[in-house]
Amino acid sequence: MSSPSIQRFDHLEFYVGNAKQAARFYSSRFGFVNTAYRGLETGSREVASYVMEQGNIRFILSSGLKAGHVVSQGVMRHGDHAAVIGLEVLDAAAAYDITTSRGAIGAIEPTEAEDSYGVFRYAAIHAYGDILIKFVDRSDYAGGFAPGFALCESMQFNRSGAGLKAIDHIVGNVELGQLEQWVQFFAKTMGFEMLVHFDDQAISTEYSALTSSVMQDSTGTIKFPINEPANGKRKSQIEEFLEFNQGAGIQHIALATDDIIETVSQLQKSGVEFLQVPATYYDNLEQRVGKIDEPIDELARLGILVDRDREGYLLQIFTQTLQDRPTLFFEIIQRRKARGFGEGNFKSLFEAIEREQALRGNL
Ligand code: FE2
């Protein structure tokens, strides 16, 4: 086998200070439904976790119940953060063996957990920062998220929420000089290829510049852009992230919708805060990106950005950072055949981020 047989994103686990409250935030603001839980009531003495689902997206929110627990330690260092990228594979042990034999550092050796629904197999390796990539094999497991979790009554509720469907891509920020190492990690140990590379000329504003490479698996299902800061006149948004995250980590998670106008309308109504671009962004928009199906006044009202590439166009918008530290945020994206990441919007997006950075005294 030449590379881990990745099927899809399985889940994304966040380590947070107070998972009980975070679960409420993700349900009331973003429309996720709590489908499973583990904690003291279910016999989990060290960690409490809430499984939150919407469309094909599965977030796990975990808090350590003791100071020494790995989740508590992670939160102490990074604040609330996305910590574990779960990938569904055909064979977790094989994925672990392949990647570690090619230089990945093992984190969790192949493990089997069993309950009345069958056998759940997993293993994990280290990626950038303290991020783990967890290989999950569900082929012999017919239960909910995993053994040890109790299903919630809300399983019966409508899970379409705000119309978020899937994880489109997960972006990491790494320290200056580390990008090449992590590009090689994904290429050599995971069998990924580089989809595209942006140098600091392509991505720069008056203040900040960055270099970015997008790594993807052989099917194009899993996309991991990775950024490193480049020298700018002042502190770049990537450096701000690295300072407050205390090292490399996940900068943003892009969530796909089939109807961004409806999704963003709902999210704004429920209180999600987005980055704002100047109204002038929409002047001559169709001259810049060509004909699009969505009404431009609606996009302008909601602050949704548009970009075009060879295959089509995409619509996207970025939330404010989701916690006190200026680290993790979400992107909402609708692809109209485009396969890019909104390169045409980088400049106006970064200028919007820099305005927020200036407000935080970090520019
Ligand atoms: Fe993105």
Residues whose N, C-alpha, C, O or C-beta is under 5 A from the ligand:
A	BS01	FE2	A254 E331 F341
